[in-house]
Amino acid sequence: MLYHLLAPLARQHIIFNLFNYITFRAAGATVTALLLAFIVGPWIIRKLQEHKIGQIVRAEGPTSHHGKRGTPTMGGLIIILATVIPTLLWARLDSRYVIVAVVATLWMGLIGFLDDYLKIVRGQSQGLVARWKLVGQISFGIGLGAYLLLFPLTSSVDPNATQLPLFKYIVWVLPWPVYLLFVTFVTTASSNAVNLTDGLDGLAAGLTVIVGGAFAIFSYLFGRVDAARYLGVLHLPGAGELTIFCGALMGASLGFLWFNAYPAQVFMGDTGALAIGGALGTVAILLKTEFLLLIAGAVFAAETVSVLIQTSTYKWRKRRYGKEYADAHKVFRMAPLHHHFEKLGWAEPQVVMRFYILGVLSAMIALATLKVR
């Protein structure tokens, strides 16, 4: 909005020329998101407390988590508001890249909100039935894939292509039915991966800051023809506007972390986790960097893989040897992976900080692939 209002005034005064620069607007969106989270956070937390919207803790979870029962949840509303509003304020509203990213955040956030609402407010222990949650995620993935195929965001690259890390200008063009499945898998997997990671105070929010920062850099570089040519990556005209969205997501998550850091005053719930995962997955798809999301978000991926290994191994052993053997011979002491380290004796803040370190390492490796080609 500010771009459309103030950039034309650059003819009258040079200071308004700042709004033509993506870096300036991205910085503005990041700071605005951070401040907005600080402002609306206490109010939302207070309203959640007044309506007794508190966290439900699993009986089989770590005993140290039982004291968190009743902590306000659905705090993902803070992240959504502090991401969408600054994005609309600082980004170009005629950018389809931005519009798609915002829609993804709201769509996935709505699915998470319904799950939290049914689980906590309505007292339905299962929340939104898993198959209906999956229907919502899959329908978005198919809709996004179909939109990108029918209305490509750029004519310079095949709409059903993805970039391969470590190779200059090498793209993998998928048949359109496979591309639809691929997009659906990425959005569904990324949203569920963040949801599984959101089990410790500050863990998912801090990792979102790291991955969001990495993709802000990717967006900026891929949107510049000179940088894309120098690095040997695809140039995506207009993709630079996603830098503003990623900056807002980073600032919103950082502001939320103020309240979510150990000991947490509020949890993001599925409302925030699904919105973040959907946003990151969609940005990766728009930039055709789905494999870079796997690298930069390696901690999210590891958390998901740990659950898949644990559940599949348990079911196989139970079917072959019986429940007693399956219970006694688990791959991890508890899944997702962060709970495994808690069971090993690591304190919760220690797990979170070490996962942050791994997250930074993963993001640096993803950034390094731009040059190692």
Beta strands, then each sheet from edge to edge (+ up, - down):
strand 1: 161-163
strand 2: 171-173
sheet 1: 1+ 2-
end
